[in-house]
Amino acid sequence: MMTPAGPGQRDSIPVTAYLAVAFVSGAILAYELFIMRVFAIGGWSHFGSTVISIAMFGFGVFSTALCIWKRFFAKTLISWINLSLVLLGPAMLAVNSLAQEIPFNPIFLVSDPSQKFYLAYYFLLYFVPFILGAMFLGLFFLLAQANFGKAYFANMTGSGLGSLTLFAAMYCFLPEYLFLVPVTLWFVGAAFWFYSQRQATLIPALVAALGLTLIIGWQFSQISVSPYKGVSYARNFPDSERVYEAASPFGYLEVYSSSYFHFAPGLS
């Protein structure tokens, strides 16, 4: 079992633990970009950047809590880290699935007062995975305070590589399957962490968490398109047929054909 090392002491944290930090950091950034894509496709592209505020909200809240209750967390540091890791994967997809059921539409924020409550629900839901990610990273920084440089390097490197991985995956996967990137990074990171702990009893919990995460990802919608978007109207035509589909980091394109489409040059 690892314990925090004091200043000047030799680093007792194995390399696999730093790899865990790198992969989990990558998972958090990849998840953030995935949610931006969800917001852009399901709603409106200019709303996608809201996820940055939500992520900072989660990290800010736990950072504050850690400063206030540092001694409380330090008493059972490893247990809190294990708990945050096991819950992170299922939470990422569970909250996104629940968010698809919220009838939030930013174009009605001024005309419909209830939209402000829906926006608050968005913040509270997506707050959960980000505070879990912040818990893992914050507590690991506390654990590795004697070698903070290594921990921070792993954090920053993993974040950058995770973002690039999701960026590249946008060429290969349709938007509804992009969740596989943060989930995979999370699972690999958690596996590295539990391996560094040398506790076999943690492996079944990780496998169960992965199974639950995949069930949520495949059985529940991860992207629900607003009924006010043009593509929603096209999909609802009785004889609509999608004739082209393409995805890339530059956007998601769908082309539909239907006898209900009418084109009058100069008039439409």
Steps between C-alpha positions, in 0.01 A plus 500: 500500500640837400524784750574868446872574499627806677723765343845368419398135532559247225208450258322178600231525233539249213503601135166327443335749736628791290375322189161477669501875549589554134222277369233628739596859418466411133161343568374816671609726213366257239169487686485878508548514121245221453241701693580806287420289193179375665391857574584612147315217323209460739449870549699791365871530437543829686375329818776237492754712684273497808660169597820690582313693769352178636842332512655797679205497741572138593874551539448823692258344747723205583813716519324714757380193692852354497645821641243505781496128584853400406558305822169315460589377150860424599386244759355268235667639190526178297141400573369831366716468189374146438138608545531794262657278231238227521214750476651722230432275200132423567438861605630640170238320292219485756481877542523555125211260441291675766582840350350390168161485672513865609302722258758778509518731198726807527304693236211522749704626797349848475141407413461194726602546869498123559803465271715652773410207726577253222840666460558460875415130467763475226762650729409274791500184288826557316654626823510140631763342268719809511508513879589127501784570259609794713492277808732245342749757374488722808555212740779357285674839506470487878643148501789597271566845650869418549529442124238739374694564179459139386131496584436828321697385196290182481184707538584750226642241258201273542256788455662601172519147364140429605379805311696400190362147522141621498582745221634213287205277595261756351625386159435135581186490716155646463414744783282252691799263536758756608431411862720193446810723508463647852368168630801311363747756639325487838510120513869480406585768757300325771667168413844658536402649834361177645805311371722747685300425816559123471149436628326228299173562685462828311499337156141359518372844596676654199368233262148548636531877455615450140208266429252748645655782299474310170140399573409864556685605186331246274152485652433868565518789257815711523386766250140621464453758225282801576161482321555862393800418282449463125633146496224395741235619254671309219513180702125520573388510137323170419724418204823655627818311422853583611715489189828629643669520837847623594672591826824684570636749754354771275142384547240233439322498165178317411320522165137388466277455199121526506213592270398756762804715421419780259749729333405812312803697378477860611200434722615245760 
